[in-house]
Amino acid sequence: MSRLADWGNDLYTGARSFNFVGRSKTWYKVSVVIMVVAALGFVVRPLNFSLEFTGGSEFRVATQQTPGDYESRATDAVREVAGNAASANVSTVGGDTVRVQTEELAADQVRDVSDALAASFDVDANQISSNLIGPSWGASVSKQALRALVVFLLLTTLMMTLYYRNWKMAVSSMVALAHDMLITVGIYTWVGFEVSPATLIGFLTVLGYSLYDTVVVFDHVKENTRAAFSNRRKSFAEAANLAVNQTLVRSINTTVIAVLPIIAVLVIGFAYLGPGTLLDLSLALFIGMSVGALSSIFIATPLLVDLRRKDPEVVRLAEDAEKFQARTRREQERTATTGPQFAPVSAASGPATAAKGDSAASPPSTVGGVAAPAEGEAQTVTGRKVHKYAQSAGPRNQPKKTPRKRRRG
């Protein structure tokens, strides 16, 4: 733990530093490759929308049988009624409930499928529940979610522009948000995770978390760059890179603390609960938070530096910082070459006297065992203030008395 604390302290003070801003092109290339792969998922394998979006019929079978080949048994029961072309999405919920989702069926087909499932799983008909969900509800949910997303992005862009008084910071944060959402949704397309209303809630939550992490880093960037513009000792890129290093440990700790309980929910959901609202929400949060922590470090700040690189004040700051750093290097090299300067010491004459113009003074002399006061200073003897020319020890030198001449009558 002490090593980790020392490592974090070195990052904060600048004794140790990772060049996140200087290697921005590398991060851009990696991100572009990941986003292209994620975007290809929309073409190769479209999103797996849940029944709430596509519409259809859902059957739930409460069974106490030992888990076996539930999928083939449920599919055969559905095809027995709806035909061989019918498809069924079968999953286990809670360990003892089989969920069967099909396309929208007629009322008599729903009744016949319930009877077929009861016979296939050897349960009573009252242990099977059926629901019919129309596609209009899913379309309404999608419309409301897209509207909320647009309003969120507009308000966020306006707020960050006003807060930082710089539209380039707002643009950088929005690019990081788009980066997070594209990768998160792309993972859903390739893996085949189901997109439910709870998943949309998770996506919106991820946007807020990613933005929060970016704002924390940008606050440090704002403080460091303001100091750099004041003392002219660091360039804008150097001050921004220091801010990322200063918040690196905090970003790692925050992400780990936030993701650990989500991992616990995922494990319980996959092992015991099965598909459901809790699993859909936690899965979206886990992917989005992990990607959001990376974007605030590798995308948002390097992009901000690149957008402001050609600003006149940033260019002048880089020139002044280079002059200051060059002057500092010359002074360090001169000191390393000549070494520290000391006054010459003569063995015959005893202690060396201070060189002319040097602030150091010769050792104070002593009179009668008491240190002689320095010239021009207020002196004290046994706590009593005396004149600077007063004798510090021994008898006083009294002026000689001359005899008076007698006046004549």
Beta strands, then each sheet from edge to edge (+ up, - down):
strand 1: 48-49
strand 2: 56-62
strand 3: 89-93
strand 4: 97-102
strand 5: 128-133
strand 6: 194-195
strand 7: 366-367
strand 8: 370-371
strand 9: 379-381
strand 10: 384-386
sheet 1: 1+ 6+
sheet 2: 3+ 4- 2+ 5-
sheet 3: 7+ 8-
sheet 4: 9+ 10-
end
